[in-house]
């Protein structure tokens, strides 16, 4: 597969039109807006940036990096271990249900587009979204650094789109938010690829509390 085709496949994986339901999740942002913690572009940047630094950069991105490596080496045991660690790191029922639903949807899509991959993906019981994203990236022969960057950008974009609907923000404000937050992607990628196993961490109590509050929020647009 040429480098250009691999890039095109990666763009498809990171696209907001990918039918995995990402648009239906705010990952606690809706509850933060309901409580008044997030109310404008500046506070949205602060909240999303904090989740990115405390949770995504310290746990999610490094686990994606490990699963990219494991899939590329054909180490199914390592994929299972890191997948289980990621699912266990989801602090609330909503966050856990989100990654399992998105993982199921992406796995189903990948198997429909590439039927020969079905038996391999079937080796992972209850795959998380990062596990299947990593698998699809390896299948497309995408370099780990580029796959991680695309994963992070898609996460930031989804958070910004949720903020656009909920605060609401204007389109230009939304793009400015994405642009500012995306500046940190190269550093997060470098850290994720180099972080030792004993340094993995997912300490984001504000996110856990917001997600918990969201589970019983009276009115809401998003599923998490």
C-alpha positions in Angstrom: 0.0 0.0 0.0 1.4 3.4 -1.0 2.0 6.1 1.6 -0.6 8.2 0.0 -3.2 5.5 0.1 -2.3 4.8 3.8 -2.9 8.5 4.5 -6.3 8.4 2.8 -7.3 5.3 4.9 -6.1 7.1 8.0 -8.2 10.2 7.1 -11.2 8.0 6.7 -10.6 6.4 10.2 -10.3 9.9 11.8 -13.3 11.4 9.9 -16.3 12.6 12.0 -18.4 10.8 9.4 -17.1 7.4 10.4 -20.3 5.5 11.5 -19.2 4.6 15.0 -21.4 7.1 17.0 -18.7 9.4 18.2 -20.9 12.4 17.6 -23.3 11.2 20.3 -20.8 11.4 23.2 -19.4 14.5 25.0 -17.3 12.6 27.6 -18.6 14.6 30.6 -18.5 18.0 28.8 -22.3 18.3 28.8 -22.4 17.9 32.5 -19.6 20.4 32.9 -21.6 22.9 30.9 -24.8 22.1 32.9 -22.9 22.9 36.2 -21.4 26.1 34.8 -17.8 24.9 34.9 -17.7 25.4 31.1 -19.6 28.4 29.7 -17.6 30.0 26.9 -14.7 29.3 24.5 -12.0 30.0 27.1 -13.5 27.6 29.7 -14.1 25.0 27.0 -10.5 25.1 26.0 -9.5 24.9 29.7 -11.7 21.8 30.3 -10.9 19.9 27.1 -7.2 20.7 27.5 -7.2 19.4 31.1 -8.9 16.1 30.0 -6.4 15.8 27.2 -3.5 16.3 29.5 -4.7 14.3 32.5 -6.5 11.4 30.9 -5.9 11.1 27.2 -2.1 11.9 27.2 -1.4 9.8 30.3 -3.4 6.7 29.6 -5.4 6.6 26.4 -2.7 7.6 23.9 0.0 5.4 25.4 -2.3 2.4 25.3 -3.1 3.2 21.7 0.6 3.2 21.0 1.0 -0.2 22.7 -1.8 -1.7 20.8 -0.5 -0.4 17.5 2.8 -2.1 18.4 1.1 -5.3 19.5 -1.1 -5.6 16.5 1.9 -5.0 14.2 3.8 -7.8 15.9 0.8 -10.2 15.9 0.9 -10.3 19.7 -2.8 -11.0 20.5 -2.0 -11.6 24.1 -0.6 -8.1 24.5 -3.6 -6.6 22.7 -5.9 -8.3 25.1 -4.0 -7.1 28.1 -3.9 -3.5 27.0 -7.5 -3.5 25.8 -8.5 -4.8 29.2 -6.4 -2.2 31.0 -8.1 0.6 28.9 -11.6 -0.7 29.6 -10.8 -0.9 33.3 -9.5 2.7 33.3 -12.9 4.0 32.3 -14.2 5.6 35.6 -17.9 5.5 34.9 -20.6 3.3 33.4 -21.1 5.8 30.6 -17.4 6.1 29.6 -17.1 2.3 29.6 -20.3 1.8 27.5 -19.0 4.5 25.1 -15.7 2.8 24.3 -17.3 -0.6 24.0 -20.1 0.6 21.7 -17.7 2.5 19.5 -15.3 -0.4 19.4 -18.1 -2.8 18.4 -19.3 -0.4 15.7 -15.8 0.1 14.2 -15.0 -3.7 14.4 -18.2 -4.4 12.5 -17.4 -1.8 9.9 -13.9 -3.1 9.4 -15.1 -6.6 9.1 -17.7 -5.6 6.5 -15.1 -3.7 4.5 -12.4 -6.3 4.9 -14.0 -9.7 5.6 -10.6 -11.4 5.9 -10.0 -9.5 9.2 -13.0 -11.0 11.0 -11.2 -13.9 12.6 -8.4 -11.7 13.9 -10.7 -9.2 15.5 -12.8 -12.0 16.9 -9.8 -12.9 19.1 -10.5 -9.8 21.3 -13.6 -10.1 23.4 -15.4 -6.8 24.0 -12.8 -4.7 22.1 -12.5 -1.0 23.0 -12.5 1.7 20.4 -8.7 2.3 20.8 -8.0 -1.4 20.2 -10.0 -1.5 16.9 -8.6 1.9 15.8 -5.1 0.5 16.3 -6.0 -2.7 14.4 -7.4 -0.7 11.4 -4.4 1.6 11.4 -2.0 -1.4 11.2 -4.1 -3.0 8.5 -3.8 0.2 6.5 0.0 0.2 7.1 -0.1 3.6 8.8 3.0 4.6 10.8 2.4 4.6 14.5 3.2 8.3 14.9 0.7 9.3 12.2 -2.0 7.0 13.6 -1.6 8.4 17.1 -1.8 12.0 15.8 -5.0 11.2 13.9 -6.5 9.5 16.9 -5.8 12.6 19.1 -7.0 15.0 16.4 -10.3 13.1 16.1 -10.8 13.2 19.9 -10.2 17.0 20.0 -12.5 17.6 17.0 -15.3 15.6 18.6 -15.0 17.6 21.9 -15.0 20.8 19.9 -18.1 19.8 18.0 -19.8 19.0 21.3 -18.9 22.4 22.6 -20.3 24.0 19.4 -23.7 22.4 20.1 -23.8 22.9 23.8 -22.4 26.3 24.7 -22.9 27.2 21.8 -19.8 28.5 20.0 -19.6 30.0 16.5 -17.9 28.0 13.7 -14.8 30.2 13.8 -14.5 29.8 17.6 -14.8 26.1 17.2 -12.0 26.0 14.6 -9.8 28.2 16.8 -10.4 25.8 19.7 -9.4 22.8 17.6 -6.3 24.7 16.3 -5.1 25.7 19.7 -5.6 22.3 21.3 -4.1 20.5 18.3 -0.8 22.3 18.9 -0.1 19.9 21.7 -0.5 16.7 19.6 3.2 16.3 18.6 4.3 16.4 22.2 1.6 14.0 23.3 2.6 11.6 20.5 6.2 11.7 21.6 5.3 11.1 25.2 2.9 8.3 24.4 5.5 6.4 22.4 8.2 6.8 25.1 6.2 6.4 28.3 7.1 3.4 30.3 4.4 1.0 31.6 4.8 2.0 35.2 4.2 5.7 34.3 0.7 5.2 32.9 -1.9 7.2 34.7 -5.5 8.3 34.3 -6.1 10.6 37.3 -8.8 13.0 36.2 -11.3 13.2 39.1 -13.2 16.2 37.6 -13.9 14.1 34.4 -15.1 11.2 36.5 -17.4 13.4 38.6 -18.8 15.1 35.5 -19.5 11.8 33.8 -21.2 10.5 36.9 -23.4 13.6 37.2 -24.3 13.2 33.5 -25.7 9.7 34.1 -28.6 11.3 36.0 -28.8 14.7 34.3 -32.4 15.7 33.7 -32.0 16.8 30.1 -29.2 16.0 27.8 -28.2 15.8 24.1 -25.4 13.3 24.5 -25.1 9.8 25.7 -22.0 10.5 27.9 
